[in-house]
């Protein structure tokens, strides 16, 4: 499989993060261009296959913007205003269009982690 996928797990609740909005951006210098907006499903993944694939999957700098604040509020967490974590940007590079890039997010109200998954 080639392309870009993501998966979001809510480590505070111990379950997939359903309904979390994600913007996929392509970086052009210092400017970010919105490619698409997606939402996570009941498994914390995006329906319909890779977030980025085919002709759109090309080398470059990208950013996933995870709208964690909205998600956490919807889960009933008592957050400060503004919340400690609101929009979480993860900027990464795609260099090999024959590879699979997986960018998971482990999320809680006061922390997160990511890595290049498989």
WODADA-V379141 format. One line per field, one symbol per residue. ss: DSSP state (h for helix, s for strand, l for the rest). A space follows every 10 residues. Layout:
BEGIN
ss->???
END
This chain:
BEGIN
ss->llssssssss llllssllll ssssssssll ssssssssss llllssllll lslhhhllls ssssssshhh hhhhllllll llllllssss ssssllllls ssssssssll sssssssl
END
